[in-house]
């Protein structure tokens, strides 16, 4: 879901509930007390729905098989383990194999059938052979030595980094990361 669409959905929900769920500033977005309450109640509802689904699945003929999952490095250590916890509860008899690689390597494997699903960064050109769903945004950070003049600052403008040496992946190996970084400096 695009941020603008998500923002509209949140605004509609806030109007429906008659309360603000988030406080917003230029630096951060935080849940209000009512937002925290709603999050807790929503989690309870989702857990209950998961328990009902699990109960029905356990009473049905057991599913078994193999799921081959491809994932980029950041998804393989962050998103995929969280998703697999839920998946394994619902499908305990399905073996899962995880393959970590770059997007440019995972997509051909997915297209050829060597992978069943892949968690990747957006490709430069979308391929109609794939059904794509947006899951999340990745945070971009600046890592500086502790003694760097900008290291103690809470916020850094991109212009302040223009003359700093940077480690940027080659475009052929990580086109999304390269383009994202380079586009930050284009005016």
N, C-alpha and C positions, 0 to 999 in steps of 0.2 A: 504494500500500500504506500502510495506517495505521501510525503509529509503533509502536503496541503490537504489531501483527502482525509488523512488521520486527524488533522486539526479540525476539519469540519465535523467529523464523526464525534470527536470529543466535545466540541461546542454544542452539537445537537443533544448529546447525552447530558451535558450540564444543564441545558435548557429543560430537558425532560424531567430531570431530578430536582430542578430548582435550586441548584447550589453549584459553587465552583469546586472543581476537583483538583485543579492545579494552580499554583502561583507561578507566574512567568516573569523573568527578567531577561536582560540581554545576555547574562552569563549562565543562567541555569533555569531549569524547570523543576519544580518540586510538588509533591502531593500535599494538598491541604489535609486537615484532620478528616474531613468527609471523604476525601480521596483515599486516605489510608483505610478508613472504615469500609468503603466500597471494594477496595482491593482485597481486603481480608474476606469479605463475604463472597466475592466472586471466586476466590481461590477455593473456598469451602464448596461452593456449587460445582465448580469444575472437578474437584476431587470426588464429590459424590457421583457426578456423571461418569467419571472414569471408573469408579467402583462398580456402578451398574453395568457398564459395558464389559468390564472384566468378568463379572459374574455370568453374563450371558455367553461370553466367549468361552469360558471354562466349561459351560454346559453343552457347548457345541462340539462337533468332531474337531479334534486337535489339528491345528495348522502346523505344518512343518516345511522345512525347505531352507534355502540359502538366500540371503540378501547381501548383495555386493554394493558397498557404499564408497564413493569417492569423495574426498574432501580436501580443500585447500588447508594449509597449515593452521591458520587461525581458527577455522571451523573445526578441525580435527581435535584441537585441544580445548575448545570452548563450547561451541554450539552442539556438535555431534554427541559428545558424552551425555549432555543433558537430555537430548532427544532420545538417545538409546535407552536411558533409564526407563522412560515411559514406554517405549516400544517393547522392551524386554518384559515388562510387566504384562503387557497385553498379548504378546506373542512369544511366550517363553520357549517354544520348541523350534523357533526359527534361528538358525545360525547366522551371525552377522560377521562379514569380513570388511575391514576398513582399509582403504588404500589412500594414502596421503600423497598429493602431488599438486602441481600448478594447474590453474584453470585450462591453459592451452594444451596440457597433456590429458586432463580428465575428460574434456568434451569429446575428443575422438573415441575414447574408450566407451563413453556412454552411448555414442552414436552407433558403435559397432556391436553393442550388446554385452561388452565385457563388464560393464557396470549397470546396476539397476537404477541407481539414483546418484546424483552428485551435488555437493554443496560447494558452489564456486562464486567467484566475483563475476560481475556482469561482463560478458564478452563484448568486444568492440562492435561486432555485428551479430545481431540475434539470428538464430537458426530456427527455421520453422519446424525442424524435426524434433525440437524440444518444447515441452510445456514448461514454462518458467514461472516461478512464484517468488516474489520478494519476501525475504525473511527479516532482515535487519540491516542496520547501518553499522559500519565499523568506525571506531574512533581513530582519528589521525592525531598523533602526538609528536612533539618535538622532544628528543632526548639530547640533553646537554651535559657536559661535565659539570660537576658540582661547583667548580671554581669559575665557571663561565659568567660573564657579567649579566647575562639574561636569565641565569638559572634561578635566581631568587624571585623573579617576577611572577606574579599570578597570571598575567595575560601578556601575550607577545603578539604584536602586529606582524603580519606576513612580510611587510616591507623591511622589518628589522632583521630578517633572516636572509635578505637578498645577497649579501656579501659573505655569508657564512659557508664554509665547506659542507657539503651534504653527501650522505650515502643514499643513492637512489638506485633501485634495481634497473638492469637493462630492460629496454622496452620489449625485446623479443622474448624474454623469459617471464616478465610480469607486466604485461601491457596496462592492466588496470591501475596498478600501483604507480607505474611510471607516469601515465597520463594524469592521474589524480594529483601527483606531486607537481608535475610541470605546469598544469593548469592553475595551480595556486599562485604561481609567479607571473602569469601572463596578465597584462593590463589591458 
